[in-house]
């Protein structure tokens, strides 16, 4: 399987994720390669993005750079006005490369129909299927406010419905125990300290399973156990509309709390 890796290179986590996935490829845990790193920044826009460029080039991975900031500034456009124009240029640039799937790895733009129509584009979202939309901070806050004790993360296909594309895989976690019961009871009564404690626990656990979820999902896609055909998800030959629950698989290799 050939992966087109989209990243903005905003933080060190983006570099760490690229390294860990490429390490998994080199160890044959994922059967394939990163065929292209696409970054919507130029050289010199940030030290971290420059590190990612250097890492990819050091591994002989092709790198395609196209700065969103420069593109919009040169045309005097806002992102909302120039999104599809930008993606058309992106598409023309990546079309020169051979790949099977686009993975958004810390890519800070919402991609338009120009990209998700012709390609299979997948993304990490820090919520279970059919649960919460939005940034991870909002997802966790809403989970706590609703008194929900199950949470997790999923890989989903990108389409026109933000954070609601067809789930590919997910990991489901749960908070249990007397201490958790106490935190929830106190949070329900409006105790800010208990809410903050629950927030930190959830974020720590959810963040810890993100990379294993990504690696295992890419592994299953690379072997064909999970297959995406005509924007439908199949697992071991059968269509699966809610995504593949790989909690047990991930927790067997990573100690889920």
GIJOFEN-V88848 format. One record per residue. N is the residue number from 0. PSI is psi in degrees with one decimal (NA if undefined). BURIAL is b if it has 16 or more other C-alpha atoms within 10 Angstrom, else e. Layout:
n: [N N]
psi: [PSI PSI]
burial: [BURIAL BURIAL]
This chain:
n: [0 1 2 3 4 5 6 7 8 9 10 11 12 13 14 15 16 17 18 19 20 21 22 23 24 25 26 27 28 29 30 31 32 33 34 35 36 37 38 39 40 41 42 43 44 45 46 47 48 49 50 51 52 53 54 55 56 57 58 59 60 61 62 63 64 65 66 67 68 69 70 71 72 73 74 75 76 77 78 79 80 81 82 83 84 85 86 87 88 89 90 91 92 93 94 95 96 97 98 99 100 101 102 103 104 105 106 107 108 109 110 111 112 113 114 115 116 117 118 119 120 121 122 123 124 125 126 127 128 129 130 131 132 133 134 135 136 137 138 139 140 141 142 143 144 145 146 147 148 149 150 151 152 153 154 155 156 157 158 159 160 161 162 163 164 165 166 167 168 169 170 171 172 173 174 175 176 177 178 179 180 181 182 183 184 185 186 187 188 189 190 191 192 193 194 195 196 197 198 199 200 201 202 203 204 205 206 207 208 209 210 211 212 213 214 215 216 217 218 219 220 221 222 223 224 225 226 227 228 229 230 231 232 233 234 235 236 237 238 239 240 241 242 243 244 245 246 247 248 249 250 251 252 253 254 255 256]
psi: [132.6 124.7 131.3 115.2 109.7 127.7 152.3 -17.6 42.0 -34.0 174.9 -30.4 -34.0 -39.8 -42.4 -43.1 -44.5 -44.3 -45.5 -38.3 -41.3 -35.4 -41.8 -35.6 -44.3 -29.3 3.8 16.1 -28.4 126.1 92.2 -152.5 158.5 108.5 -21.2 137.0 117.3 129.6 132.7 44.8 158.5 166.5 139.2 -3.2 -29.7 149.8 -38.8 -45.9 -34.7 -35.3 -40.4 -43.2 -45.8 -40.2 -49.2 -45.8 -34.3 -24.6 9.0 32.7 126.8 142.7 131.4 121.6 133.6 105.3 122.3 -43.6 -48.1 -42.2 -47.3 -42.1 -41.7 -26.4 -2.3 36.4 151.4 160.3 -40.9 -29.2 -30.8 6.9 -51.1 -36.5 -42.8 -47.1 -30.6 -39.9 -40.3 -46.5 -41.7 -30.6 -43.0 -17.2 -17.6 -10.1 154.0 114.9 162.0 -27.3 147.4 128.5 125.0 108.4 83.1 35.1 118.1 12.5 148.7 122.8 148.7 176.5 -27.1 -31.5 -41.1 -11.7 -52.3 -20.9 156.4 116.4 125.9 156.5 152.0 133.0 130.9 54.6 158.4 159.5 142.2 30.7 -104.4 145.9 170.1 -172.7 160.0 -34.2 -43.5 -39.1 -47.1 -43.4 -43.7 -37.3 -45.3 -44.2 -34.1 -3.2 21.1 136.2 -3.5 139.8 -179.9 -146.5 157.4 158.9 129.8 159.6 146.3 130.0 -162.7 -20.3 109.3 125.1 12.6 14.2 162.7 126.5 141.3 -46.6 163.5 159.6 131.6 124.5 163.5 143.5 126.5 162.9 165.2 -42.5 -41.4 -41.6 -43.2 -44.0 -44.7 -42.3 -45.0 -37.9 -39.3 -29.5 1.0 12.7 113.2 -34.2 -41.3 -40.1 -43.3 -39.0 -44.6 -40.7 -47.1 -38.9 -48.2 -46.0 -41.2 -45.8 -42.7 -43.4 -37.2 -27.1 -3.6 -50.7 -45.5 -37.5 -45.1 -48.2 -45.7 -38.9 -46.4 -35.3 -47.5 -36.2 -38.6 -28.6 -9.7 0.9 -42.0 131.1 137.6 117.1 123.4 41.6 21.6 147.4 130.1 139.2 118.3 38.8 -12.4 138.6 137.9 115.0 -18.2 5.5 161.0 124.6 107.1 26.2 -49.9 -40.8 -45.9 -43.0 -15.7 -27.5 -14.5 130.1 98.6 138.0 NA]
burial: [b b b b b b b b b b e e e b b e b b b e b b e b b e e e b b b b b b b b b b b b b b e e e e e b b b e b b e e b e e e e b b b b b b b b e e b b e e e e e e b e e b b b e b b e e b e e e b e e e e b e b b b b b b b e e e b b e b b b e e b b b b b b b b b b b e e b b e e b e e b b b e b b e e e e b e b b b b b b b b b e e e b b b b b b b b b b b e b e e e e b e e b b e e b b e e e e e b b e e b b e e b b e b b e e b b b b b b b b b b b b b b e b e b b b e e b e b b b e e e e b e b b b e b b e e b b e e e e b e]
